[in-house]
Amino acid sequence: MSTLTEIKAALPKLSDGELKQLAADLDRLFRERKGASIYQDAHGTLSEADLIIAADRAFQEYDKAEGTDADRKAR
C-alpha cells in the first residue's frame, strides 16, 4: 500500500483540530517549496495564479471605470 493511500484512508478519522493542523502543515510545505499556494473558502478552491488573474481583472475594470469618470464633463 502506498503512503498516499494510507494518508487518504486516515483522513476521515482525524478530528477537526487535527485536520486544521494538517492543512497548516501542508500550506507551510508549499511555501517552503515555493509551490503554488491553494486557497479554499465558501466560494471554492483557488490557486495563487487564480487570485492573480482575478485581481488583474478587477484592476482592469477599475481602470476602465476611472477612465470613464475622467471623460465626464464637469458640472
PDB file with SEQRES, HELIX, SHEET and CRYST1 records, atoms N, CA, C and O in Angstrom:
SEQRES   1 A   75  MET SER THR LEU THR GLU ILE LYS ALA ALA LEU PRO LYS          
SEQRES   2 A   75  LEU SER ASP GLY GLU LEU LYS GLN LEU ALA ALA ASP LEU          
SEQRES   3 A   75  ASP ARG LEU PHE ARG GLU ARG LYS GLY ALA SER ILE TYR          
SEQRES   4 A   75  GLN ASP ALA HIS GLY THR LEU SER GLU ALA ASP LEU ILE          
SEQRES   5 A   75  ILE ALA ALA ASP ARG ALA PHE GLN GLU TYR ASP LYS ALA          
SEQRES   6 A   75  GLU GLY THR ASP ALA ASP ARG LYS ALA ARG                      
HELIX    1 AA1 THR A    3  ALA A   10  1                                   8    
HELIX    2 AA2 LEU A   11  LYS A   13  5                                   3    
HELIX    3 AA3 ASP A   16  GLU A   32  1                                  17    
HELIX    4 AA4 GLU A   48  ASP A   71  1                                  24    
SHEET    1 AA1 2 ILE A  38  ASP A  41  0                                        
SHEET    2 AA1 2 GLY A  44  SER A  47 -1                                        
CRYST1    1.000    1.000    1.000  90.00  90.00  90.00 P 1           1          
ATOM      1  N   MET A   1       0.843  -1.176   0.000  1.00  0.00           N  
ATOM      2  CA  MET A   1       0.000   0.000   0.000  1.00  0.00           C  
ATOM      3  C   MET A   1       0.891   1.244   0.000  1.00  0.00           C  
ATOM      4  O   MET A   1       1.898   1.293   0.706  1.00  0.00           O  
ATOM      5  N   SER A   2       0.519   2.231  -0.785  1.00  0.00           N  
ATOM      6  CA  SER A   2       1.340   3.437  -0.880  1.00  0.00           C  
ATOM      7  C   SER A   2       1.084   4.366   0.304  1.00  0.00           C  
ATOM      8  O   SER A   2       0.047   4.284   0.963  1.00  0.00           O  
ATOM      9  N   THR A   3       2.026   5.232   0.556  1.00  0.00           N  
ATOM     10  CA  THR A   3       1.885   6.203   1.633  1.00  0.00           C  
ATOM     11  C   THR A   3       0.681   7.103   1.399  1.00  0.00           C  
ATOM     12  O   THR A   3      -0.055   7.402   2.338  1.00  0.00           O  
ATOM     13  N   LEU A   4       0.469   7.539   0.159  1.00  0.00           N  
ATOM     14  CA  LEU A   4      -0.658   8.411  -0.155  1.00  0.00           C  
ATOM     15  C   LEU A   4      -1.985   7.703   0.126  1.00  0.00           C  
ATOM     16  O   LEU A   4      -2.907   8.317   0.663  1.00  0.00           O  
ATOM     17  N   THR A   5      -2.091   6.442  -0.224  1.00  0.00           N  
ATOM     18  CA  THR A   5      -3.296   5.661   0.052  1.00  0.00           C  
ATOM     19  C   THR A   5      -3.536   5.559   1.549  1.00  0.00           C  
ATOM     20  O   THR A   5      -4.675   5.662   2.005  1.00  0.00           O  
ATOM     21  N   GLU A   6      -2.472   5.358   2.314  1.00  0.00           N  
ATOM     22  CA  GLU A   6      -2.599   5.275   3.768  1.00  0.00           C  
ATOM     23  C   GLU A   6      -3.053   6.606   4.356  1.00  0.00           C  
ATOM     24  O   GLU A   6      -3.888   6.640   5.260  1.00  0.00           O  
ATOM     25  N   ILE A   7      -2.506   7.688   3.845  1.00  0.00           N  
ATOM     26  CA  ILE A   7      -2.897   9.018   4.326  1.00  0.00           C  
ATOM     27  C   ILE A   7      -4.370   9.275   4.026  1.00  0.00           C  
ATOM     28  O   ILE A   7      -5.110   9.735   4.895  1.00  0.00           O  
ATOM     29  N   LYS A   8      -4.795   8.982   2.806  1.00  0.00           N  
ATOM     30  CA  LYS A   8      -6.199   9.183   2.434  1.00  0.00           C  
ATOM     31  C   LYS A   8      -7.129   8.355   3.306  1.00  0.00           C  
ATOM     32  O   LYS A   8      -8.209   8.816   3.674  1.00  0.00           O  
ATOM     33  N   ALA A   9      -6.724   7.151   3.636  1.00  0.00           N  
ATOM     34  CA  ALA A   9      -7.548   6.284   4.481  1.00  0.00           C  
ATOM     35  C   ALA A   9      -7.650   6.830   5.903  1.00  0.00           C  
ATOM     36  O   ALA A   9      -8.667   6.630   6.567  1.00  0.00           O  
ATOM     37  N   ALA A  10      -6.614   7.515   6.377  1.00  0.00           N  
ATOM     38  CA  ALA A  10      -6.599   8.035   7.744  1.00  0.00           C  
ATOM     39  C   ALA A  10      -7.350   9.363   7.881  1.00  0.00           C  
ATOM     40  O   ALA A  10      -7.776   9.706   8.984  1.00  0.00           O  
ATOM     41  N   LEU A  11      -7.518  10.104   6.814  1.00  0.00           N  
ATOM     42  CA  LEU A  11      -8.123  11.433   6.884  1.00  0.00           C  
ATOM     43  C   LEU A  11      -9.501  11.460   7.554  1.00  0.00           C  
ATOM     44  O   LEU A  11      -9.727  12.314   8.412  1.00  0.00           O  
ATOM     45  N   PRO A  12     -10.424  10.574   7.205  1.00  0.00           N  
ATOM     46  CA  PRO A  12     -11.751  10.629   7.838  1.00  0.00           C  
ATOM     47  C   PRO A  12     -11.722  10.396   9.356  1.00  0.00           C  
ATOM     48  O   PRO A  12     -12.664  10.762  10.058  1.00  0.00           O  
ATOM     49  N   LYS A  13     -10.661   9.799   9.849  1.00  0.00           N  
ATOM     50  CA  LYS A  13     -10.554   9.501  11.279  1.00  0.00           C  
ATOM     51  C   LYS A  13     -10.005  10.672  12.077  1.00  0.00           C  
ATOM     52  O   LYS A  13     -10.051  10.643  13.307  1.00  0.00           O  
ATOM     53  N   LEU A  14      -9.484  11.705  11.416  1.00  0.00           N  
ATOM     54  CA  LEU A  14      -8.883  12.848  12.096  1.00  0.00           C  
ATOM     55  C   LEU A  14      -9.958  13.778  12.650  1.00  0.00           C  
ATOM     56  O   LEU A  14     -11.026  13.935  12.058  1.00  0.00           O  
ATOM     57  N   SER A  15      -9.661  14.389  13.790  1.00  0.00           N  
ATOM     58  CA  SER A  15     -10.563  15.380  14.375  1.00  0.00           C  
ATOM     59  C   SER A  15     -10.454  16.680  13.576  1.00  0.00           C  
ATOM     60  O   SER A  15      -9.565  16.837  12.739  1.00  0.00           O  
ATOM     61  N   ASP A  16     -11.376  17.609  13.850  1.00  0.00           N  
ATOM     62  CA  ASP A  16     -11.316  18.908  13.177  1.00  0.00           C  
ATOM     63  C   ASP A  16      -9.999  19.615  13.474  1.00  0.00           C  
ATOM     64  O   ASP A  16      -9.398  20.216  12.584  1.00  0.00           O  
ATOM     65  N   GLY A  17      -9.557  19.543  14.716  1.00  0.00           N  
ATOM     66  CA  GLY A  17      -8.288  20.176  15.094  1.00  0.00           C  
ATOM     67  C   GLY A  17      -7.114  19.566  14.359  1.00  0.00           C  
ATOM     68  O   GLY A  17      -6.210  20.276  13.920  1.00  0.00           O  
ATOM     69  N   GLU A  18      -7.126  18.248  14.225  1.00  0.00           N  
ATOM     70  CA  GLU A  18      -6.037  17.568  13.514  1.00  0.00           C  
ATOM     71  C   GLU A  18      -6.060  17.921  12.024  1.00  0.00           C  
ATOM     72  O   GLU A  18      -5.008  18.082  11.405  1.00  0.00           O  
ATOM     73  N   LEU A  19      -7.264  18.042  11.449  1.00  0.00           N  
ATOM     74  CA  LEU A  19      -7.361  18.438  10.037  1.00  0.00           C  
ATOM     75  C   LEU A  19      -6.849  19.861   9.828  1.00  0.00           C  
ATOM     76  O   LEU A  19      -6.182  20.142   8.832  1.00  0.00           O  
ATOM     77  N   LYS A  20      -7.162  20.762  10.768  1.00  0.00           N  
ATOM     78  CA  LYS A  20      -6.661  22.139  10.672  1.00  0.00           C  
ATOM     79  C   LYS A  20      -5.141  22.157  10.752  1.00  0.00           C  
ATOM     80  O   LYS A  20      -4.481  22.886  10.012  1.00  0.00           O  
ATOM     81  N   GLN A  21      -4.590  21.349  11.656  1.00  0.00           N  
ATOM     82  CA  GLN A  21      -3.131  21.284  11.783  1.00  0.00           C  
ATOM     83  C   GLN A  21      -2.501  20.724  10.509  1.00  0.00           C  
ATOM     84  O   GLN A  21      -1.464  21.209  10.057  1.00  0.00           O  
ATOM     85  N   LEU A  22      -3.129  19.709   9.938  1.00  0.00           N  
ATOM     86  CA  LEU A  22      -2.629  19.127   8.690  1.00  0.00           C  
ATOM     87  C   LEU A  22      -2.658  20.161   7.567  1.00  0.00           C  
ATOM     88  O   LEU A  22      -1.706  20.276   6.795  1.00  0.00           O  
ATOM     89  N   ALA A  23      -3.758  20.914   7.482  1.00  0.00           N  
ATOM     90  CA  ALA A  23      -3.867  21.949   6.448  1.00  0.00           C  
ATOM     91  C   ALA A  23      -2.768  22.999   6.629  1.00  0.00           C  
ATOM     92  O   ALA A  23      -2.165  23.439   5.650  1.00  0.00           O  
ATOM     93  N   ALA A  24      -2.508  23.398   7.861  1.00  0.00           N  
ATOM     94  CA  ALA A  24      -1.456  24.378   8.135  1.00  0.00           C  
ATOM     95  C   ALA A  24      -0.091  23.817   7.756  1.00  0.00           C  
ATOM     96  O   ALA A  24       0.740  24.529   7.192  1.00  0.00           O  
ATOM     97  N   ASP A  25       0.141  22.548   8.063  1.00  0.00           N  
ATOM     98  CA  ASP A  25       1.415  21.921   7.711  1.00  0.00           C  
ATOM     99  C   ASP A  25       1.598  21.843   6.197  1.00  0.00           C  
ATOM    100  O   ASP A  25       2.694  22.082   5.690  1.00  0.00           O  
ATOM    101  N   LEU A  26       0.531  21.510   5.479  1.00  0.00           N  
ATOM    102  CA  LEU A  26       0.613  21.444   4.015  1.00  0.00           C  
ATOM    103  C   LEU A  26       0.887  22.823   3.429  1.00  0.00           C  
ATOM    104  O   LEU A  26       1.707  22.959   2.521  1.00  0.00           O  
ATOM    105  N   ASP A  27       0.200  23.859   3.945  1.00  0.00           N  
ATOM    106  CA  ASP A  27       0.458  25.225   3.478  1.00  0.00           C  
ATOM    107  C   ASP A  27       1.913  25.609   3.711  1.00  0.00           C  
ATOM    108  O   ASP A  27       2.547  26.206   2.840  1.00  0.00           O  
ATOM    109  N   ARG A  28       2.442  25.272   4.875  1.00  0.00           N  
ATOM    110  CA  ARG A  28       3.839  25.590   5.201  1.00  0.00           C  
ATOM    111  C   ARG A  28       4.785  24.896   4.221  1.00  0.00           C  
ATOM    112  O   ARG A  28       5.746  25.501   3.745  1.00  0.00           O  
ATOM    113  N   LEU A  29       4.509  23.632   3.925  1.00  0.00           N  
ATOM    114  CA  LEU A  29       5.361  22.901   2.981  1.00  0.00           C  
ATOM    115  C   LEU A  29       5.325  23.518   1.586  1.00  0.00           C  
ATOM    116  O   LEU A  29       6.359  23.635   0.929  1.00  0.00           O  
ATOM    117  N   PHE A  30       4.129  23.916   1.132  1.00  0.00           N  
ATOM    118  CA  PHE A  30       4.021  24.576  -0.169  1.00  0.00           C  
ATOM    119  C   PHE A  30       4.851  25.852  -0.192  1.00  0.00           C  
ATOM    120  O   PHE A  30       5.555  26.124  -1.164  1.00  0.00           O  
ATOM    121  N   ARG A  31       4.764  26.640   0.891  1.00  0.00           N  
ATOM    122  CA  ARG A  31       5.540  27.898   0.939  1.00  0.00           C  
ATOM    123  C   ARG A  31       7.035  27.610   0.934  1.00  0.00           C  
ATOM    124  O   ARG A  31       7.797  28.276   0.234  1.00  0.00           O  
ATOM    125  N   GLU A  32       7.456  26.614   1.720  1.00  0.00           N  
ATOM    126  CA  GLU A  32       8.883  26.276   1.774  1.00  0.00           C  
ATOM    127  C   GLU A  32       9.405  25.821   0.421  1.00  0.00           C  
ATOM    128  O   GLU A  32      10.542  26.121   0.055  1.00  0.00           O  
ATOM    129  N   ARG A  33       8.585  25.108  -0.311  1.00  0.00           N  
ATOM    130  CA  ARG A  33       8.989  24.611  -1.640  1.00  0.00           C  
ATOM    131  C   ARG A  33       8.745  25.639  -2.726  1.00  0.00           C  
ATOM    132  O   ARG A  33       9.045  25.409  -3.897  1.00  0.00           O  
ATOM    133  N   LYS A  34       8.199  26.771  -2.325  1.00  0.00           N  
ATOM    134  CA  LYS A  34       7.854  27.850  -3.253  1.00  0.00           C  
ATOM    135  C   LYS A  34       6.884  27.362  -4.325  1.00  0.00           C  
ATOM    136  O   LYS A  34       6.926  27.796  -5.476  1.00  0.00           O  
ATOM    137  N   GLY A  35       6.020  26.457  -3.917  1.00  0.00           N  
ATOM    138  CA  GLY A  35       4.986  25.951  -4.812  1.00  0.00           C  
ATOM    139  C   GLY A  35       3.784  26.877  -4.799  1.00  0.00           C  
ATOM    140  O   GLY A  35       3.725  27.818  -4.008  1.00  0.00           O  
ATOM    141  N   ALA A  36       2.858  26.618  -5.647  1.00  0.00           N  
ATOM    142  CA  ALA A  36       1.645  27.425  -5.720  1.00  0.00           C  
ATOM    143  C   ALA A  36       0.780  27.157  -4.499  1.00  0.00           C  
ATOM    144  O   ALA A  36       0.463  26.012  -4.177  1.00  0.00           O  
ATOM    145  N   SER A  37       0.409  28.230  -3.832  1.00  0.00           N  
ATOM    146  CA  SER A  37      -0.463  28.102  -2.675  1.00  0.00           C  
ATOM    147  C   SER A  37      -1.884  27.844  -3.140  1.00  0.00           C  
ATOM    148  O   SER A  37      -2.286  28.276  -4.221  1.00  0.00           O  
ATOM    149  N   ILE A  38      -2.631  27.145  -2.323  1.00  0.00           N  
ATOM    150  CA  ILE A  38      -4.026  26.845  -2.605  1.00  0.00           C  
ATOM    151  C   ILE A  38      -4.864  27.515  -1.525  1.00  0.00           C  
ATOM    152  O   ILE A  38      -4.562  27.408  -0.336  1.00  0.00           O  
ATOM    153  N   TYR A  39      -5.922  28.206  -1.948  1.00  0.00           N  
ATOM    154  CA  TYR A  39      -6.813  28.887  -1.028  1.00  0.00           C  
ATOM    155  C   TYR A  39      -8.210  28.300  -1.188  1.00  0.00           C  
ATOM    156  O   TYR A  39      -8.671  28.071  -2.306  1.00  0.00           O  
ATOM    157  N   GLN A  40      -8.871  28.061  -0.076  1.00  0.00           N  
ATOM    158  CA  GLN A  40     -10.212  27.498  -0.139  1.00  0.00           C  
ATOM    159  C   GLN A  40     -11.115  28.284   0.791  1.00  0.00           C  
ATOM    160  O   GLN A  40     -10.764  28.557   1.939  1.00  0.00           O  
ATOM    161  N   ASP A  41     -12.291  28.647   0.275  1.00  0.00           N  
ATOM    162  CA  ASP A  41     -13.279  29.324   1.098  1.00  0.00           C  
ATOM    163  C   ASP A  41     -14.666  28.882   0.652  1.00  0.00           C  
ATOM    164  O   ASP A  41     -14.800  27.904  -0.084  1.00  0.00           O  
ATOM    165  N   ALA A  42     -15.683  29.585   1.088  1.00  0.00           N  
ATOM    166  CA  ALA A  42     -17.059  29.207   0.768  1.00  0.00           C  
ATOM    167  C   ALA A  42     -17.348  29.258  -0.729  1.00  0.00           C  
ATOM    168  O   ALA A  42     -18.309  28.647  -1.197  1.00  0.00           O  
ATOM    169  N   HIS A  43     -16.527  29.978  -1.476  1.00  0.00           N  
ATOM    170  CA  HIS A  43     -16.747  30.128  -2.921  1.00  0.00           C  
ATOM    171  C   HIS A  43     -16.011  29.074  -3.743  1.00  0.00           C  
ATOM    172  O   HIS A  43     -16.198  28.999  -4.957  1.00  0.00           O  
ATOM    173  N   GLY A  44     -15.188  28.272  -3.107  1.00  0.00           N  
ATOM    174  CA  GLY A  44     -14.464  27.230  -3.840  1.00  0.00           C  
ATOM    175  C   GLY A  44     -12.981  27.243  -3.536  1.00  0.00           C  
ATOM    176  O   GLY A  44     -12.531  27.843  -2.560  1.00  0.00           O  
ATOM    177  N   THR A  45     -12.239  26.576  -4.386  1.00  0.00           N  
ATOM    178  CA  THR A  45     -10.797  26.442  -4.224  1.00  0.00           C  
ATOM    179  C   THR A  45     -10.096  27.216  -5.324  1.00  0.00           C  
ATOM    180  O   THR A  45     -10.440  27.096  -6.500  1.00  0.00           O  
ATOM    181  N   LEU A  46      -9.113  28.009  -4.934  1.00  0.00           N  
ATOM    182  CA  LEU A  46      -8.361  28.832  -5.886  1.00  0.00           C  
ATOM    183  C   LEU A  46      -6.873  28.635  -5.688  1.00  0.00           C  
ATOM    184  O   LEU A  46      -6.400  28.414  -4.573  1.00  0.00           O  
ATOM    185  N   SER A  47      -6.151  28.717  -6.780  1.00  0.00           N  
ATOM    186  CA  SER A  47      -4.688  28.702  -6.686  1.00  0.00           C  
ATOM    187  C   SER A  47      -4.201  30.149  -6.626  1.00  0.00           C  
ATOM    188  O   SER A  47      -4.972  31.086  -6.836  1.00  0.00           O  
ATOM    189  N   GLU A  48      -2.953  30.311  -6.347  1.00  0.00           N  
ATOM    190  CA  GLU A  48      -2.366  31.651  -6.325  1.00  0.00           C  
ATOM    191  C   GLU A  48      -2.513  32.308  -7.699  1.00  0.00           C  
ATOM    192  O   GLU A  48      -2.778  33.507  -7.789  1.00  0.00           O  
ATOM    193  N   ALA A  49      -2.343  31.529  -8.761  1.00  0.00           N  
ATOM    194  CA  ALA A  49      -2.485  32.068 -10.123  1.00  0.00           C  
ATOM    195  C   ALA A  49      -3.912  32.547 -10.364  1.00  0.00           C  
ATOM    196  O   ALA A  49      -4.115  33.578 -11.004  1.00  0.00           O  
ATOM    197  N   ASP A  50      -4.920  31.802  -9.851  1.00  0.00           N  
ATOM    198  CA  ASP A  50      -6.319  32.220  -9.991  1.00  0.00           C  
ATOM    199  C   ASP A  50      -6.546  33.574  -9.324  1.00  0.00           C  
ATOM    200  O   ASP A  50      -7.240  34.430  -9.873  1.00  0.00           O  
ATOM    201  N   LEU A  51      -5.964  33.768  -8.143  1.00  0.00           N  
ATOM    202  CA  LEU A  51      -6.132  35.027  -7.423  1.00  0.00           C  
ATOM    203  C   LEU A  51      -5.479  36.187  -8.170  1.00  0.00           C  
ATOM    204  O   LEU A  51      -6.016  37.295  -8.189  1.00  0.00           O  
ATOM    205  N   ILE A  52      -4.326  35.936  -8.783  1.00  0.00           N  
ATOM    206  CA  ILE A  52      -3.639  36.974  -9.558  1.00  0.00           C  
ATOM    207  C   ILE A  52      -4.484  37.375 -10.763  1.00  0.00           C  
ATOM    208  O   ILE A  52      -4.612  38.561 -11.066  1.00  0.00           O  
ATOM    209  N   ILE A  53      -5.057  36.396 -11.445  1.00  0.00           N  
ATOM    210  CA  ILE A  53      -5.913  36.679 -12.603  1.00  0.00           C  
ATOM    211  C   ILE A  53      -7.137  37.478 -12.176  1.00  0.00           C  
ATOM    212  O   ILE A  53      -7.512  38.440 -12.846  1.00  0.00           O  
ATOM    213  N   ALA A  54      -7.764  37.089 -11.069  1.00  0.00           N  
ATOM    214  CA  ALA A  54      -8.952  37.802 -10.580  1.00  0.00           C  
ATOM    215  C   ALA A  54      -8.615  39.240 -10.205  1.00  0.00           C  
ATOM    216  O   ALA A  54      -9.378  40.158 -10.507  1.00  0.00           O  
ATOM    217  N   ALA A  55      -7.480  39.435  -9.552  1.00  0.00           N  
ATOM    218  CA  ALA A  55      -7.065  40.785  -9.174  1.00  0.00           C  
ATOM    219  C   ALA A  55      -6.793  41.631 -10.415  1.00  0.00           C  
ATOM    220  O   ALA A  55      -7.158  42.806 -10.461  1.00  0.00           O  
ATOM    221  N   ASP A  56      -6.154  41.037 -11.417  1.00  0.00           N  
ATOM    222  CA  ASP A  56      -5.866  41.765 -12.651  1.00  0.00           C  
ATOM    223  C   ASP A  56      -7.159  42.214 -13.324  1.00  0.00           C  
ATOM    224  O   ASP A  56      -7.265  43.349 -13.789  1.00  0.00           O  
ATOM    225  N   ARG A  57      -8.142  41.314 -13.371  1.00  0.00           N  
ATOM    226  CA  ARG A  57      -9.429  41.673 -13.978  1.00  0.00           C  
ATOM    227  C   ARG A  57     -10.100  42.807 -13.205  1.00  0.00           C  
ATOM    228  O   ARG A  57     -10.656  43.729 -13.801  1.00  0.00           O  
ATOM    229  N   ALA A  58     -10.043  42.731 -11.876  1.00  0.00           N  
ATOM    230  CA  ALA A  58     -10.648  43.778 -11.054  1.00  0.00           C  
ATOM    231  C   ALA A  58      -9.966  45.119 -11.298  1.00  0.00           C  
ATOM    232  O   ALA A  58     -10.640  46.142 -11.423  1.00  0.00           O  
ATOM    233  N   PHE A  59      -8.645  45.123 -11.367  1.00  0.00           N  
ATOM    234  CA  PHE A  59      -7.926  46.367 -11.624  1.00  0.00           C  
ATOM    235  C   PHE A  59      -8.232  46.911 -13.020  1.00  0.00           C  
ATOM    236  O   PHE A  59      -8.315  48.125 -13.205  1.00  0.00           O  
ATOM    237  N   GLN A  60      -8.400  46.027 -13.998  1.00  0.00           N  
ATOM    238  CA  GLN A  60      -8.751  46.489 -15.342  1.00  0.00           C  
ATOM    239  C   GLN A  60     -10.123  47.165 -15.341  1.00  0.00           C  
ATOM    240  O   GLN A  60     -10.307  48.203 -15.978  1.00  0.00           O  
ATOM    241  N   GLU A  61     -11.089  46.571 -14.621  1.00  0.00           N  
ATOM    242  CA  GLU A  61     -12.420  47.175 -14.515  1.00  0.00           C  
ATOM    243  C   GLU A  61     -12.343  48.521 -13.805  1.00  0.00           C  
ATOM    244  O   GLU A  61     -12.992  49.485 -14.211  1.00  0.00           O  
ATOM    245  N   TYR A  62     -11.547  48.578 -12.743  1.00  0.00           N  
ATOM    246  CA  TYR A  62     -11.368  49.835 -12.012  1.00  0.00           C  
ATOM    247  C   TYR A  62     -10.765  50.902 -12.928  1.00  0.00           C  
ATOM    248  O   TYR A  62     -11.239  52.038 -12.954  1.00  0.00           O  
ATOM    249  N   ASP A  63      -9.729  50.540 -13.674  1.00  0.00           N  
ATOM    250  CA  ASP A  63      -9.094  51.488 -14.591  1.00  0.00           C  
ATOM    251  C   ASP A  63     -10.071  51.965 -15.655  1.00  0.00           C  
ATOM    252  O   ASP A  63     -10.083  53.143 -16.013  1.00  0.00           O  
ATOM    253  N   LYS A  64     -10.889  51.047 -16.159  1.00  0.00           N  
ATOM    254  CA  LYS A  64     -11.873  51.403 -17.182  1.00  0.00           C  
ATOM    255  C   LYS A  64     -12.900  52.380 -16.596  1.00  0.00           C  
ATOM    256  O   LYS A  64     -13.241  53.377 -17.233  1.00  0.00           O  
ATOM    257  N   ALA A  65     -13.386  52.100 -15.396  1.00  0.00           N  
ATOM    258  CA  ALA A  65     -14.355  52.986 -14.747  1.00  0.00           C  
ATOM    259  C   ALA A  65     -13.730  54.334 -14.431  1.00  0.00           C  
ATOM    260  O   ALA A  65     -14.372  55.373 -14.589  1.00  0.00           O  
ATOM    261  N   GLU A  66     -12.497  54.322 -13.991  1.00  0.00           N  
ATOM    262  CA  GLU A  66     -11.801  55.574 -13.682  1.00  0.00           C  
ATOM    263  C   GLU A  66     -11.635  56.409 -14.946  1.00  0.00           C  
ATOM    264  O   GLU A  66     -11.767  57.632 -14.897  1.00  0.00           O  
ATOM    265  N   GLY A  67     -11.350  55.774 -16.066  1.00  0.00           N  
ATOM    266  CA  GLY A  67     -11.209  56.475 -17.345  1.00  0.00           C  
ATOM    267  C   GLY A  67     -12.531  57.069 -17.782  1.00  0.00           C  
ATOM    268  O   GLY A  67     -12.564  58.178 -18.317  1.00  0.00           O  
ATOM    269  N   THR A  68     -13.631  56.346 -17.562  1.00  0.00           N  
ATOM    270  CA  THR A  68     -14.960  56.858 -17.909  1.00  0.00           C  
ATOM    271  C   THR A  68     -15.284  58.072 -17.070  1.00  0.00           C  
ATOM    272  O   THR A  68     -15.812  59.055 -17.589  1.00  0.00           O  
ATOM    273  N   ASP A  69     -14.982  58.027 -15.784  1.00  0.00           N  
ATOM    274  CA  ASP A  69     -15.222  59.167 -14.898  1.00  0.00           C  
ATOM    275  C   ASP A  69     -14.401  60.375 -15.331  1.00  0.00           C  
ATOM    276  O   ASP A  69     -14.881  61.506 -15.251  1.00  0.00           O  
ATOM    277  N   ALA A  70     -13.183  60.155 -15.782  1.00  0.00           N  
ATOM    278  CA  ALA A  70     -12.304  61.250 -16.191  1.00  0.00           C  
ATOM    279  C   ALA A  70     -12.822  61.910 -17.478  1.00  0.00           C  
ATOM    280  O   ALA A  70     -12.590  63.097 -17.711  1.00  0.00           O  
ATOM    281  N   ASP A  71     -13.521  61.131 -18.305  1.00  0.00           N  
ATOM    282  CA  ASP A  71     -14.026  61.660 -19.568  1.00  0.00           C  
ATOM    283  C   ASP A  71     -15.292  62.504 -19.387  1.00  0.00           C  
ATOM    284  O   ASP A  71     -15.676  63.233 -20.301  1.00  0.00           O  
ATOM    285  N   ARG A  72     -15.936  62.417 -18.241  1.00  0.00           N  
ATOM    286  CA  ARG A  72     -17.167  63.189 -17.999  1.00  0.00           C  
ATOM    287  C   ARG A  72     -16.837  64.665 -17.870  1.00  0.00           C  
ATOM    288  O   ARG A  72     -15.784  65.047 -17.360  1.00  0.00           O  
ATOM    289  N   LYS A  73     -17.769  65.488 -18.347  1.00  0.00           N  
ATOM    290  CA  LYS A  73     -17.585  66.938 -18.241  1.00  0.00           C  
ATOM    291  C   LYS A  73     -17.940  67.383 -16.821  1.00  0.00           C  
ATOM    292  O   LYS A  73     -18.846  66.830 -16.198  1.00  0.00           O  
ATOM    293  N   ALA A  74     -17.239  68.358 -16.330  1.00  0.00           N  
ATOM    294  CA  ALA A  74     -17.540  68.910 -15.012  1.00  0.00           C  
ATOM    295  C   ALA A  74     -18.871  69.632 -15.066  1.00  0.00           C  
ATOM    296  O   ALA A  74     -19.225  70.222 -16.086  1.00  0.00           O  
ATOM    297  N   ARG A  75     -19.613  69.584 -13.960  1.00  0.00           N  
ATOM    298  CA  ARG A  75     -20.926  70.253 -13.924  1.00  0.00           C  
ATOM    299  C   ARG A  75     -20.773  71.693 -13.552  1.00  0.00           C  
ATOM    300  O   ARG A  75     -21.765  72.418 -13.470  1.00  0.00           O  
TER     301      ARG A  75                                                      
END                                                                             
